[in-house]
């Protein structure tokens, strides 16, 4: 059986010859040498790789909020609506949506996975809208972002969006409430800070990430003296249109 496989593959030839008792098959090789080039189709290794850190919106390290504010989980409200003290409730990590008029929330991401590597770019993505009574599609808000204590940029968020249900909103969430946001992407590399493809700051890898910190802090909020004090809604994976909370992606050189 094995000889037949080799014959079908064209590696040997077989001829029948008379034998002592019946016939016999004589086998002969077709090739004297056979080489296997294992490098011919080798894929080049990727120049970079990405570490992704998803952060639940309720898992903030520090906060200071005021005005109309609150937390909502997949099954209902957390704490008391419009009470800033609810942002310290013991089950705040279950929040899938948070909102406030002024103030900030700050998150901290670990660095141990890439501390010894050369970082090419750090990216933050999040779904956000402003905060109005009910919802108002035209309700601008100036939302400021800080990284490692340094102010990066202020984003003009055009409205608190409603009029249709967010793709992920739980059934208990009312139709007259905030429904969805816009997905923002902040990129930081050696040349500066970008809102998608638009450069918004000269803050770069050197100015923001000098030294070997144990964490990277990300703060987002609305200043009391902003031109548009329209609050913010920050969406988690169970509200809005995008199945994510705050995500930090770190691209490193291999």
Secondary structure as GFF3:
##gff-version 3
##sequence-region A 1 254
A	DSSP	alpha_helix	2	8	.	.	.	ID=ss1
A	DSSP	beta_strand	12	18	.	.	.	ID=ss2
A	DSSP	beta_strand	23	29	.	.	.	ID=ss3
A	DSSP	beta_strand	48	55	.	.	.	ID=ss4
A	DSSP	beta_strand	62	66	.	.	.	ID=ss5
A	DSSP	beta_strand	70	72	.	.	.	ID=ss6
A	DSSP	beta_strand	77	78	.	.	.	ID=ss7
A	DSSP	three_ten_helix	84	88	.	.	.	ID=ss8
A	DSSP	three_ten_helix	92	94	.	.	.	ID=ss9
A	DSSP	beta_strand	97	100	.	.	.	ID=ss10
A	DSSP	beta_strand	102	110	.	.	.	ID=ss11
A	DSSP	beta_strand	119	129	.	.	.	ID=ss12
A	DSSP	beta_strand	141	147	.	.	.	ID=ss13
A	DSSP	beta_strand	150	157	.	.	.	ID=ss14
A	DSSP	beta_strand	182	189	.	.	.	ID=ss15
A	DSSP	beta_strand	192	195	.	.	.	ID=ss16
A	DSSP	beta_strand	198	201	.	.	.	ID=ss17
A	DSSP	alpha_helix	205	208	.	.	.	ID=ss18
A	DSSP	beta_strand	215	222	.	.	.	ID=ss19
A	DSSP	beta_strand	232	235	.	.	.	ID=ss20
A	DSSP	beta_strand	246	253	.	.	.	ID=ss21
###
